[in-house]
Amino acid sequence: MRIGLLGVGTVGQAVARALIERRDVLSRAAGANLVLQRAAVRDLSRPRPLAREQLSTDPFAIVRADDVDLVIELLGGEEPARALIAAALERGRPVITANKRVLAWHGPQLLAIASTRGAELRYEAAVGGGIPLIAPLTDDLAANRVTELHAIINGTCNYILTRMAQGETLEEALAKAQEAGYAEADPRDDVEGVDAADKLCVLVRLAFNAQCTPAQIFKQGIRALDPRDLSYGRELGYVLKLLAIARRSPGGGVEARVHPAFLPADHPLARVDGAQNAVHVVGDLCGPVMFSGLGAGGDATASAVLADLVHVARRLALGDPVPPQRESGPEAQVTPMSEVRTRCFFRLAVDDVPGVFAQITRVLADHQIGLASVIQREPGRLGSAEVVLLTYAAPEQALANAEEELAKLPSTRAIKARIRVEGQK
Amino acid sequence: MRIGLLGVGTVGQAVARALIERRDVLSRAAGANLVLQRAAVRDLSRPRPLAREQLSTDPFAIVRADDVDLVIELLGGEEPARALIAAALERGRPVITANKRVLAWHGPQLLAIASTRGAELRYEAAVGGGIPLIAPLTDDLAANRVTELHAIINGTCNYILTRMAQGETLEEALAKAQEAGYAEADPRDDVEGVDAADKLCVLVRLAFNAQCTPAQIFKQGIRALDPRDLSYGRELGYVLKLLAIARRSPGGGVEARVHPAFLPADHPLARVDGAQNAVHVVGDLCGPVMFSGLGAGGDATASAVLADLVHVARRLALGDPVPPQRESGPEAQVTPMSEVRTRCFFRLAVDDVPGVFAQITRVLADHQIGLASVIQREPGRLGSAEVVLLTYAAPEQALANAEEELAKLPSTRAIKARIRVEGQK
């Protein structure tokens, strides 16, 4: 089984090393002799665990090579990764990828090519790094109707929020994440929720049999968060996480959204700290199930890539046909965010004048938003007071309208935060 | 795909119900029409979701029936379940079972029959109820060398210990567990660690490629535990759990043991409360990974049984041959308990006389056991004091010898507890 490896960065190196160092274990598990035949690299001059003639700077040459049976794509990013995966599948070659971006945006098209050409496309490493997720969701929970999924699938944000919970500002925590190698120099995709939305898109298709593109997923990042919000949350018994959430909505659709959310402190995900990832799924038979572990890192991601490799090689060695895509039944649609119902946390800076509270509660009542908790502190030196409100569940549209009206109240200096609240307390 | 169901108790009923109510979903996932053809029951007079002529009180008749393609064994217990599974496999029929007892004691023999006859034996439901465990350990972590595994796989004991942590005695907590349906009228297999050892045996074979029988697994139950131990543990930063533990030992063997153990309060397993199950595995590539969820219950266990069913039916529908058993490489052996090194918690009732402490520490020093923490309270009315010791890691044999000598000291009234300590603090 001759492998063509596209990309020898952190994960690619870990895969190459494992293919060489634990070749006997992997070959035994696969029931086939696994050989790292060719690799596409950017820089030919750097030392590699392959001979010079096995290397190329042209990944398309590797996809086209006659002595490659199977392609592992670890370049990341949208292009040329998508085109390479498509080209390999078109030639009937199985592809294993860790590329969440390509899967999220082009997954259905690529899976259709795979299906037409009788090749297999596997992507266990695309979500949750070393945590087995894709296979368990696809196979092990097959008998279930999944009702909801809450996931921490961006380690960078979770690392930052864990530090902010200890009082650091976003800037301080981000700098620490960059120092520790948990955040990139350009952290936008992570802190703005783009990465988490790509991954959620992949999970939503699998777990809910929903038609979903990343563009349909509501995204709100962690940029605007203040350590004060985390500290008020703690006072009310909540922990703040960047969550990727999917849930069947009453209308038959599926909610799909990524945003900061308060979770009750005793929720299993509330205790997932630092760069860890975790996915909490509720099935109608299995009940709540949680998978957690390292969501990133060379070796952890390689673990998932190699699991797919063993699977594909094993099937090829046995001569089994590629399983046809499962017939999926009626597909669900993504519910518009405006219809999603959540509880909400508001933090307002207000003038400390009589009647403020009556005005605020009137606005909420006008939008039929119930009030669950309130914190009001004695005003500071400048006559400004801070009010924290925790509401009962209301539609997003009503919450957004209420926020707008609250901002217009003469006594309101600023809406400092509106953060959704998940989980039962 | 005609199914013969052996046993229509709690799990069997849930499986039968799902096969009828979600037949379309399951059939789509399996790519085959799934039909509940026959069922073996104990009592023909009770109402069932099958016609009278589909029922039999003779499970062997169902295994032999010509119109059954696949057998689901949910009788539990050793015999006749083992004989039925063997008989079905001998006839070349795939078998799905939730039977940890049979798997633990007869797994290798039954898998050998399966292999010879080209039938498949699957048992996702045998450990951890609805939590996907067997498939992830077998497939998704295939590239890893697993270094250690800590599991909470007996929900009854975890429920009892969770209540004892709140101050209840074992008897009170056990009564509550029985009331809540978490413990059987005869709870011996659960509270004595027999059930957990059976399950651990199955996991150890898969995760460590070790030869293992339940008889080789060290077992200590929760009978002797006192709420005082849990409360002292809490004071030192630990939580008490009944753990199933496997770990590669320096000599090349594999430790396999079930006993109460203190875990640091921030260990992921320390937060697994009530009747939940969880398995925490460390692989050399994937790092620590945890799976958690409901370890028992009709629907949760049915979820796992049906995942196996979909898998087998899908393979049969595609005409794929049964994958041969994986070549396993050199098998590890279970390390004798006397060689296992652990830290230990001792609780002693002693006379409050001068020199007691010097005697105790001398005994430990004689056995080269280091002392990490000590709690000594002011003596009670009867001149008896309580001493709690936390040691550094030492071989089981040394700890047992030290315990024996401590018991013989003239100032020792009783060794109230010796409890092993797991996890780094």
Interface residues (C-beta under 8 A of the other chain):
Chain A: A14 A18 R22 D24 V25 L26 R28 A29 G31 E124 G130 I131 P132 A135 P136 D139 D140 L141 A142 A143 N144 R145 P268 R271 G283 D284 L285 C286 G287 P288 V289 M290 F291 S292 G293 L294 G297 D299 A300 A302 S303 A304 L306 A307 L309 V310 H311 R314 L318 D320 P321 P323 P324 R326 E327 S328 G329
Chain B: A14 A18 R22 D24 V25 L26 R28 A29 G31 E124 G130 I131 P132 A135 P136 D139 D140 L141 A142 A143 N144 R145 P268 R271 G283 D284 L285 C286 G287 P288 V289 M290 F291 S292 G293 L294 G297 D299 A300 A302 S303 A304 L306 A307 L309 V310 H311 R314 L318 D320 P321 P323 P324 R326 E327 S328 G329
